[in-house]
Amino acid sequence: MKFSINLSGKTLYTFMRECGYAPAFAPRKPAAAGGGGQESAFHRFLAGRSYPKFHAYCAPAQDAKTAIINLHLDQKQASYKGSHAHSAEHEGPLLDEEAARIKALSR
């Protein structure tokens, strides 16, 4: 699920931390989320475990006042050694609720 948010003068890192997300790992290649800058990954664990978790790839937009968020729900870790494929949801009611929560915090 891809959507944009208003950063309200904050950095992307600060905004995502305020939403309860933590940085996931090193940034991906530039503009992979359709934004204008370096894309970063963040996650928010559910139920106090590594999985399931919300996983967001985020990049500042061209204007630097907004950001593009590409959100999905990781259900479990990759099952096969050497594979990055995993069970993830890219749409559904949980993602709709989480996207609405993030958008509400960006106002």
N, C-alpha and C positions, 0 to 999 in steps of 0.2 A: 504494500500500500504506500503510495507516494503522495506527499502533500507538502505545502509550504507553510512556514510560520514567520511571524514578525519577531525579530530578536530584541526589539525595544531597547536598543543601545547596548545590549550585553554581548559578550563573546558567545560563540556557539558552545564552547566548553562550559562556561558558567551557566548558560540556559539549561543545557542538558543535565547538569548536576542538580539544579533547582527542581528539575522534573523527576529526580530520583535515579538517574542513569549514571553509570560509571564508564570511563573509557575502557574499551574492550581490548584493543591492541594497536599496533602501529597503523598510521593512516594508509588508506589504499591509494591507488593512482589518482591523479587530479581529475576532478569534474566527472567522476563515474556516476554520481547521482544526478547529473544534469545541472549542477551549480557552477559557479565561477571559480571556486578555489579548491584547496585540498580536501578530500573527503576523509572523515573520521568515523570510527565505529564506536558505538556505545551500547551497553546492555543494562537491563533491569531484571533482576532475578525475581521469580515468583516462588512462594512457598519456602524461601530460605535455602534453596538448593541450586545447583548449577543449571538444572533444567526442570521445568520449562522456563524460558526467559524471553523477554522482548528484546529484539536486536534491531538497532537503528543505524543505518549508514546516513551520515549527514554531511552537507557541504554548504558553505555560504553561497548565496545567489550572486549574480553579477553586481547588484546594487549594494551588497554588504549589509543591508538593513534587514534582509530576510534570509531564510535558509531553506533548503530542500531536505526533507526527511524521507527516507525509504525504510519503512518499518515492516518487520515480520515477526512471527512468533516461532522460536525454535522449540520444538517439542522434546527432542532428544539429541544426543551426540551422534556423530557419524558412526555408523555400524561397522564399517569395514576398514581395516588397516590401510592407510595410504589414501583413503577417500575423504573428500571434503563434503560429500553429499550427506544431507541429514533430513529429518522430518521437520518441515517448516510449513506454517500457514501464512499465506500472503493476503488473505481476506477473511472476513467473518466477524461475528459480534464482539469478540474480545479485542480484535484489532480496531474495530470501529470505536469502541469505548476508550481505548488507550489513545487513539488519534484525537478524539474529542477532548480528552483530559489535557493532552499536550497543547492543543490549539487554545484551550481556555487559559492555560498558563502563559501563553504568548501575548495575551491582550493587555 
